[in-house]
């Protein structure tokens, strides 16, 4: 079996070096073959040694991807896992991949877990993480100061399958704007940033940890402004979904900001599937928290990840292995 594990590691390394899409390769594996690989790896024991771990992340410029890469390295370094990350459209797609066993771990926002299409019976929470902030960005030359100014504007609301698109659509539906007069596009973070810079869109929604790398980059060469979410819209959104928190983007987050911007934040959750063994889930959480400083050095948003905040109420069950770890740490009594 050791030779088999070495073969898988070599195949992964070849894939990353040659630039092939590991995400596509993973999805093309037939169900019987995938089941066989899983059984072979799990047969070595219920820990993570030589366990194949695919982490569903998001846009390569987003926090999910950065943290996913570090988590992958941690599980290889400290647990001997065979690990890799998948670039995805983020939250909604990640829940689908994990529930279908096409990824072992995935990042998502808590509001996605309440969607009717989310198969909660197949998902288990490992831990809550940091918060995403809804950032509605434009350039100062557009003279857009409020959501009411969006009529007739070109707006990117995020890719299909993303938490950004979900919350952007919910915000827009709570306005009194004529939706047929909004020119919507569905761009990734990096595409939205480039489109703002070259003027092919007027406004972009970003739901991510702060600072968002793409916004930070373009703020150094473009005069940006941020559109606040009004109190009444926040109140209505909170009544519809308890996962939304009234918050602010601090004025020192991006270059050129003059004041704090009112918005909403949404907790992120790390998921696995229900059939992950208790010991493996325990080790996934244990390694994350025992080596949390390595994760926190990756991005400022990760500084908000805390063991004391790990079991915030969310609308799915926690994995028993995670519960065992939190009980051991005195977080659950």
N, C-alpha and C positions, 0 to 999 in steps of 0.2 A: 504494500500500500504506500510505503514511502516513495517508491518510484512513481506511483500514480500521482502523488501530491506534487512531486518535483516536475512532472510533465505539465500539470495544470499551471504551476507557477511560471514555467517556461513559456507556456502558451499565452498567459496573461502578459508577460513581459514583452513578448514578440508583438502582441496586439498593440500595446501602448507605444512601443518604439516605432512601429511601421505606420501608426496613425489610423489603424482601422477602428471601426465603431464597435466597442465592446457591448454597447447597448443593443445594437442590432444583432450581433452574434448571439447574445444571451437570449433574445426573443426568438431567434430562429431555431434554437434547440427544440427538438420535438419533446412532447411530454414524457414518453417512456425513457428517452435518453436523459432528460433532466432528472427524472425520478431516480434513475440508476446512479447518476453522479451523487445525488444527495445521500442515497443509502450507503454508497461506498464511503463517503466522507464521514457520515454520522457513525458508521460502524466502528470507527477507530475509538470512539468514546463520546461521552456527552459533553466534554469541554469544547473549546474552540480550536484546538490544535488541528490543523489541516482542514478546518471547516471552511467551505466556500461561502463568502459573505459579499453580496452585492449591495451597495448603498445607493439608493435612488436619491438624487440631489436636485438640480435645477439648472438654470442658466449658468454658464461658466463664469460670468461676471458677478454672480450673486453669492450671498453668504452661505447658502446651503452647499454649494459646490466646494467652497473653501473649507468649510468645516467637515464635509464628507471626506475630502481627501485626507485631512489630518486624522479623522476617526479611523479611516481605512489603514493608515500607517500605524496607528496605535494598536489596532487589533492584530496586525502582522507582527509588530515589534514585541508586544507583551503577551500575546496569546497564541502566536504561531498560526494564525488564520491565513487563508488564501483570500485576499480581499481586493476589491476594486470598486470604483464609482461609476455611476451612469449619469450622463447628462440627460435631463428630462425637461418637461414643461412645468415642473415643480409640483405643488401641493396636491392637486386633484389627481394628476397622473401618478404621483408617488403612492397614493392610497390604493389605486388600482393595481399597480405593479406588486405591492406588498401583499395585498389580499389574494392575488393570483399566484403567489410564490415565484414571481419573476424577479423579485428582489427580496433580500432578507431584512433590510432596514430601509426606512424612508423618512424624510422630513415632511411635515405638513403643518398648516395652520389649523387652529382649533375649530374655526368656523366651517371648514371643509368636512369635519367629522359628523356634522349634523345634516349634511346633504342627503336627500332620499337615495341617491345612487351610491353612496358610500356603504360598502358592505361591512358594517361594524362588527358583525358576528365573527368575521375572519381576522379582525385586527386587534392588536393589543398594544397599549402604551408602554414604553420603556421609561420615559421621563419627559417632563415639560422642560423647555429650554429658555431662550431669550424671547423678546417680543419683536414682531414686525411693526413698522410704522407706515401708515398710508401717506405717501408723499406725492402731491399733485404739483407737477413742475411745469413751468413755462419760462419764456425768456422775457426780460423787461421790455423789450421793444414791442412785444405783442399787446401791452397795456391790458392784460387780463388780471383782474384783482379778486374776482369771486367766481363761484360756480355759475352765477347768473350770466356771466360774460361768455359762456361757452357756446352759445347758440351760433351755428354756422362755422364753428372752429373744427380743425382737424385734431383728433384726440386718439392717442394710443392707450388702450386699456389692458394691455398684457396679452400673452398668448393663450390659446385654448388649452385648458387643463391646468391653468395657473391659479393660485390664490389671488394674485393681482387682478386678474379679470373678474373673479367672483366679487371682490369687494368694490371694484370700480363700477361694475354694473349695478350693485346694490346702492352705492352712493348716488349715481345718476338717476336711478329710478325714484329716489326719495326727493329729488328736486322737482320743480314745476316746469322744467325745460321740455320743449317739444322734441321728443327723442328722434323724430324723423328729420330734424334739422341739425343733428349731430353727425359729423363725418368721422366715423369710428374706424380705427385700424387695430391690428392685433399683433403687436411687435414685442420682441424680447427686450430685456433691459438694455443690452448693448445696441440693438437696433433703434430703440426709442431715443437713447442718448444721442446717437449719430443723427437721427432725424430732427431732433431739437436743434442740434448744432447747425445743420445745413438748411433748416427752415422748411423742411417738407412736412412737418407737423407743428402744431401750435402748443399742444399740451400733452403731457404723458403722466400716467399713473404708475407709481412704483410702490409695491408693498414688500418691504425688506427690513432687515436690521439696519441700524444707522451707525455710521454713514454708509450709504450705498456707494460702492466704488465707482460706478459709472457717473452718478450725479457729481461726486466729488471731483472726478477728473474733468468733466466739462465745465464745472464751476470756476476752474482756474483760468479759463479762456473765454467764457461766455457769461454775460450778466443774467443770472437766473432770478426768478421770483417764485414763491410758493403760495399756492391757493389754500386757504384754510377751509375746514369743514365746519359749517355753522352748528351752533348748539342744538337747534331743533332737529336737524338731520341726525346728529349723534344720538340724541334721545330716542328717536324712532328706530335707529339701527340697534341700539342696545335692547329695546323692548323685543325686537325680533330675534336677537341672538345675544345670549349672555356672555359670549366670548369677546365682545368689543369693549374696550376701555377708553374713556376720554383721556387724551394725553397731549403732549406738546413736542414739537421738534425744536430743540434749543437753537438759539440764534448763533451759537458758535459751532454748529454742525458742519456748515458749508461756507465757503468763501463768499462774501458779498451779502450774507444774510444780515438784516438790521434788527429783526425782532423774532420772538418765539412765534411758532405757527401752530394753531390749534388743529388737532387731528385725532384719529383713533389708532390704538395699537391692538395687536392680536398676538396671543401667545403661540409659540411654535411647539410642536410635539415630535418626539422621536418614536417611530413605530416599528413593530415587527408583526409577524403573523401568529395566529393562535397556536399553531403546531410547533413553534420553536420550543425546544426542551427547556425546562425550568433552569437547569444548570447553565445552559448556554445564554439564556436571557439574563440570568444573574451576572454572569461574567461580562456581558456586553455593558451592563450598567456599572458594574464595579470598576472596570477598566476606564470607562469615561470619567468617573469621579475621582479615581485614584490618580489620574494623570490630567485632571482638568486644567492646570496651568498651561500645559502644552496646547490644549484646544483654545484657551483664552488668548494666547499670544497670536492666534491666527487673524482675529478680527475684533475690533472693539465691542461689537454686539455680544460676543461670547462672554464678556465680563459679567453679564447679567445672569449667566447660568449658575445656579446655586443649589446645593443639596437641600437646603431648607425650603426651596421653592419647587422641589422636584415632583411633588404629588398634588399640585393644584388640581382642582376639580375639572375634569374634562368628560365629554359625553361617550367615552368608551372605557372598557375595563383595562386596568393595568395588568400586565403579565405577571403571573405568580412568581416568576424568577425575580422580577423587579421588586415586587412586594417583599420577597424574602430579603433582598439586599437592604431596602429601606427600613425594614423591621430590625435587622441586624445593626443598622446605624442609629437606631432610636428615633427615626423620623416617623415611623408608624408604631403606635403603642397598642 
